[in-house]
Every structure is written in C-alpha cells, then in structure tokens.
C-alpha cells in the first residue's frame, strides 16, 4: 500500500470544519480537533487500509467515522495510495454527488 493523501476538496472540508469550530468554540480547539482527525485517520489507514466500511452505494469508496465525522476514501489502483476525498462533518448533510466516479 502507498500513502494516505488528502484531495483538495477534502482539505477544503477540513478548512470549513476548522472555521466552524473556531467560530463557535475556540481556535485552539479547532486546531486540536482537526489535527487529531487527520493524525488518527492517517494512522488507522496506514495500519489497516481495510478498516473502513465499504459503501453499498459505491463500493469503490470506504468510510471511517471519527468523533461523528465521516471520512470517505478510496484506493487509486495505479499508485496504490489511499485518497481521502470527502470529510463530512457531523454538522452537514451527506453529499452523495461527492462520491460519483466518472
């Protein structure tokens, strides 16, 4: 297996989560929680890339849940890296269009 990589859209999701927590709670808490989400996700996927549950709606993607936030990822068959493509915070609605393959 390759590395865990975050797509630009998933990084934007993390930025939005950070902004929400900072605005509603504190900047320190936002940084701590989002960094913990990233570190935990990467550690889990590096230890066991199959730890997430496969999505019935699109079996190319798997999902982890961390403190109520859903992390969607997929393996790229070419480079064997795992790509986190969508971070759905617990405060937002699921966007199924984010997991459409072309």
C-alpha positions as CSV (number, residue, x, y, z in Angstrom):
1,X,0.0,0.0,0.0
2,X,1.1,3.5,-0.7
3,X,0.5,6.6,1.4
4,X,-2.6,8.4,2.7
5,X,-3.3,11.6,0.6
6,X,-5.9,14.3,1.0
7,X,-7.6,15.7,-2.1
8,X,-8.0,19.4,-2.5
9,X,-11.8,19.0,-1.8
10,X,-11.1,17.1,1.4
11,X,-8.7,19.7,2.5
12,X,-11.4,22.4,1.9
13,X,-13.7,20.3,4.0
14,X,-11.1,20.3,6.8
15,X,-10.8,24.1,6.5
16,X,-14.5,24.5,6.7
17,X,-14.6,22.3,9.8
18,X,-11.8,24.3,11.4
19,X,-13.6,27.6,10.7
20,X,-16.8,26.3,12.2
21,X,-15.2,25.1,15.4
22,X,-13.1,28.2,15.7
23,X,-16.1,30.5,15.2
24,X,-18.4,28.5,17.6
25,X,-15.9,27.4,20.2
26,X,-12.3,28.4,20.0
27,X,-9.3,28.5,17.6
28,X,-7.2,26.2,19.9
29,X,-10.0,23.6,20.0
30,X,-10.5,23.8,16.2
31,X,-6.8,23.2,15.5
32,X,-6.6,20.4,18.1
33,X,-9.6,18.5,16.9
34,X,-8.9,18.8,13.1
35,X,-5.2,17.8,13.6
36,X,-6.4,14.9,15.7
37,X,-8.8,13.8,13.0
38,X,-6.0,13.9,10.4
39,X,-3.5,12.1,12.5
40,X,-6.0,9.4,13.6
41,X,-7.3,8.9,10.1
42,X,-3.8,8.5,8.7
43,X,-2.7,6.2,11.5
44,X,-5.7,4.0,11.1
45,X,-5.4,3.7,7.3
46,X,-1.6,3.2,7.4
47,X,-2.1,0.3,9.9
48,X,-5.1,-1.2,8.2
49,X,-6.3,0.2,4.8
50,X,-9.4,-2.1,5.0
51,X,-10.6,-0.7,8.4
52,X,-13.4,1.3,6.9
53,X,-16.8,0.1,5.8
54,X,-17.4,-0.2,2.1
55,X,-20.2,2.0,0.8
56,X,-23.1,0.0,-0.6
57,X,-24.0,2.9,-2.9
58,X,-20.5,2.9,-4.4
59,X,-18.1,0.1,-3.4
60,X,-15.1,2.0,-4.8
61,X,-15.3,4.1,-1.6
62,X,-14.9,3.2,2.1
63,X,-15.9,5.2,5.2
64,X,-14.4,5.8,8.6
65,X,-16.2,7.6,11.4
66,X,-14.2,9.7,13.8
67,X,-16.0,11.6,16.6
68,X,-19.2,11.8,14.5
69,X,-17.4,13.0,11.3
70,X,-17.4,10.7,8.3
71,X,-14.2,10.3,6.3
72,X,-14.6,8.8,2.8
73,X,-11.6,7.4,1.0
74,X,-10.6,5.2,-1.9
75,X,-7.5,3.4,-3.2
76,X,-6.1,4.5,-6.5
77,X,-5.3,1.3,-8.3
78,X,-2.4,2.9,-10.3
79,X,-0.3,4.3,-7.5
80,X,-1.8,2.3,-4.6
81,X,-2.2,5.4,-2.5
82,X,-5.4,5.9,-0.4
83,X,-7.1,9.2,-1.2
84,X,-9.4,10.9,1.3
85,X,-11.9,12.5,-1.0
86,X,-14.6,13.8,1.4
87,X,-14.8,14.8,5.0
88,X,-18.4,15.1,6.1
89,X,-18.6,16.9,9.4
90,X,-21.3,15.9,11.7
91,X,-23.0,19.3,11.3
92,X,-23.5,18.9,7.5
93,X,-25.8,16.8,5.2
94,X,-24.3,13.9,3.2
95,X,-23.5,15.0,-0.3
96,X,-23.7,11.8,-2.4
97,X,-22.5,13.6,-5.5
98,X,-19.1,14.0,-3.9
99,X,-18.6,10.2,-4.3
100,X,-19.5,9.9,-8.0
101,X,-16.9,8.3,-10.2
102,X,-16.6,9.2,-13.9
